[in-house]
Structures are given as C-alpha cells and as structure tokens.
Amino acid sequence: RLPRAVDTAALPRHQSMTVRMKRAAWIAVSVISLGAVVWWATRQQAPKMPTSAEGASWLAASLGAYALAVFVRGWRWHRILVLSRIPHERADAFWLMPVAYMGNTVLPLRGGEVLRISLLASRANARVREVLGTVIAERILDVATLAVVFAVLTLSGVDGAPTGKIAAYVAVALVLLAAAGLVDDLGQRRRGRFDTFAARIRPYANSFEALAY
C-alpha cells in the first residue's frame, strides 16, 4: 500500500516535487518487489498439491496456522505501537506484516523489515527511528520467548538435550538479567542519571520503556 494521497497543488513547488518523487519511489519499490517475487517463484520447484482428503486437511491446517501467526504478530506490533504512542491505523500494523514477510523472502538482509518500517513511518507521519524501536522491541520479545520455550522444553526432558540442562539454566539467567537491567535502567533514569545517553537513544528505546511499564 502506498502512502496516503497528498494534495500537491496546495504545497510549495519544492515540497510538491518531493511528494511526487516519494510516490514514484514507492511505486518503483512495489514493482521491483513484485518482479522479484515472480522471478524467485519461477525458479522454485513446483509444489506437489495433496490429492487425498487427509493431505488437503493438513494443508488447510498449515495455512490456517500461518495466517493465525501473522495475525497475532500484527496485533502484537499494533499494541507496541500504541504503547509507544505512535499514531497509526490498526489495519496498517496487520497488513504490513505479510509485506515484511514477502520482502524478507526476496530481499537481502531482511529487506522486508526495512519496507515495513519505512511504509508505516510514511503512513503514520512518524520518525523512522521511532518505528525502528518498535521492531527492535519485537525482536527482543521473540528472543526472550524462544529462550523461555527452550528452557521449558529442555528442563522437561523433551527429546533430550546434547548439552544437558546447563543451557536451559543459562537461557533463563540471561532473560532474568535482561529484565533486571531494564528495571534498573528505568530506576536510574528516574533519578536523573544518564540523561545525555538517554536523550540519544530515546527514539529507539521508547518501546522498551512502554513494555516495561
């Protein structure tokens, strides 16, 4: 989806030219991304569709699980944006998730995340670094969740663990240390310490503070 339409006739000439250039850039990005998807798809081995009722049921269940995962991640991002006080439309948080997945598939260095950040920043009239902070917060939550799941499965003895239970204890310890560090940082900030450092990272760290509260 492109940024919302702007009445270029009411803008000064240089601003009108900037808006037109941004529109052209977004159109070019969309066309290139779509072409990249088509190019990538034509080089993949054709999938074999299930022919039995059981296979079709598993396919439908897989698609449903994937759609649910995308929905939940969109809702989570929407909540982080709300807590970070970034004005946006809820639909944008949901629809930009599959855009990011598409971009990650065909663009290097997780280019889909760059698309998601820049598109929402443009549509929400927010600073890119503020939106970037919400995505970083998402990734921190992902890491913490994976660490907790790993620890629970390891300690419960699911399928064994080549390194024993020590890795689970380390994962739990790292999550607790990170949480304690965040709480301590908030406490230090309330006392007026690290003001200069806090001012520099505040656009990126607002999301972490919102999650902590």
C-alpha positions, 0 to 999 in steps of 0.5 A: 500500500502506498502512502496516503494521497497528498494534495500537491497543488496546495504545497510549495513547488519544492515540497510538491516535487518531493511528494511526487518523487516519494510516490514514484519511489514507492511505486518503483519499490512495489514493482521491483518487489513484485518482479522479484517475487515472480522471478524467485517463484519461477525458479522454485520447484513446483509444489506437489498439491495433496490429492487425498482428503487427509493431505488437503486437511493438513494443508488447510491446517498449515495455512490456517496456522500461518495466517493465525501467526501473522495475525497475532504478530500484527496485533502484537506490533499494533499494541507496541505501537500504541504503547509507544504512542505512535499514531497509526491505523490498526489495519496498517500494523496487520497488513504490513506484516505479510509485506515484511514477510514477502520482502524478507523472502526476496530481499537481502538482509531482511529487506522486508523489515526495512519496507515495513518500517519505512511504509508505516513511518510514511503512513503514520507521519512518524520518525523512522527511528521511532518505528525502528524501536518498535521492531527492535522491541519485537525482536527482543520479545521473540528472543526472550520467548524462544529462550523461555520455550527452550528452557521449558522444553529442555528442563522437561526432558523433551527429546533430550538435550546434547548439552544437558540442562546447563543451557536451559539454566543459562537461557533463563539467567540471561532473560532474568538479567535482561529484565533486571537491567531494564528495571534498573535502567528505568530506576536510574533514569528516574533519578536523573542519571544518564540523561545525555545517553538517554536523550540519544537513544530515546527514539529507539528505546521508547518501546522498551520503556512502554513494555516495561511499564 
